[in-house]
Amino acid sequence: MYVQGVSTRKVSQITEERVRLRDLVERCQPGDGAAREELAKWRNRPLGCVKYLILDARYEKSARAGCVRDCAL
């Protein structure tokens, strides 16, 4: 990063973020019983009532009545 002209402040920020991420990953290793318990609580939590629905579509060209239009699939 230094060769590319990144400031030392930015290098320090990136390094700190990577260290924090590494620490988080180490705490979540399979041998850690506390992390496994926390994950099990999250996985088995009640989801409650669904209040909204998210839909997604892919658009394809379709010929209808002599015109080519985008249609959501």
C-alpha positions as CSV (number, residue, x, y, z in Angstrom):
1,M,0.0,0.0,0.0
2,Y,2.9,2.3,0.8
3,V,4.2,1.9,-2.8
4,Q,0.8,2.8,-4.2
5,G,0.8,6.0,-2.2
6,V,-1.8,5.1,0.4
7,S,-1.4,7.3,3.5
8,T,-0.1,5.8,6.7
9,R,-3.4,6.7,8.5
10,K,-5.3,4.7,5.9
11,V,-2.8,1.8,6.3
12,S,-3.3,1.9,10.0
13,Q,-7.1,1.8,9.7
14,I,-7.0,-1.1,7.3
15,T,-4.6,-3.0,9.6
16,E,-6.8,-2.4,12.6
17,E,-9.9,-3.7,10.7
18,R,-8.1,-6.8,9.6
19,V,-6.9,-7.6,13.1
20,R,-10.5,-7.1,14.5
21,L,-11.8,-9.4,11.8
22,R,-9.2,-12.0,12.5
23,D,-10.1,-11.9,16.2
24,L,-13.8,-12.3,15.4
25,V,-13.1,-15.3,13.1
26,E,-10.9,-16.9,15.8
27,R,-13.7,-16.5,18.4
28,C,-16.1,-18.3,16.1
29,Q,-13.9,-21.4,15.5
30,P,-15.8,-24.7,16.0
31,G,-13.9,-25.5,19.2
32,D,-15.4,-22.5,21.0
33,G,-18.4,-23.7,23.0
34,A,-19.7,-20.1,23.7
35,A,-19.7,-19.3,20.0
36,R,-21.5,-22.5,19.2
37,E,-24.2,-21.7,21.8
38,E,-24.6,-18.2,20.5
39,L,-25.0,-19.5,17.0
40,A,-27.6,-22.1,18.1
41,K,-29.6,-19.4,19.9
42,W,-29.6,-17.3,16.8
43,R,-30.5,-20.2,14.5
44,N,-33.4,-21.3,16.7
45,R,-34.8,-17.8,17.4
46,P,-38.5,-17.2,16.7
47,L,-39.0,-15.4,13.5
48,G,-42.4,-13.9,14.3
49,C,-45.0,-12.9,11.8
50,V,-44.0,-12.0,8.2
51,K,-45.0,-8.4,7.6
52,Y,-43.8,-7.9,4.0
53,L,-42.8,-10.0,1.0
54,I,-39.8,-9.3,-1.2
55,L,-40.0,-10.4,-4.9
56,D,-37.2,-10.6,-7.4
57,A,-37.4,-11.0,-11.2
58,R,-35.2,-11.5,-14.2
59,Y,-36.0,-9.5,-17.3
60,E,-36.1,-11.2,-20.7
61,K,-37.1,-10.0,-24.1
62,S,-40.5,-11.3,-25.3
63,A,-42.3,-10.8,-28.6
64,R,-46.0,-9.9,-28.1
65,A,-48.3,-8.5,-30.7
66,G,-45.4,-7.8,-33.1
67,C,-43.4,-5.8,-30.4
68,V,-40.4,-6.9,-28.5
69,R,-40.6,-5.9,-24.8
70,D,-38.9,-6.7,-21.6
71,C,-40.9,-9.1,-19.4
72,A,-40.3,-10.0,-15.8
73,L,-39.8,-13.7,-15.0
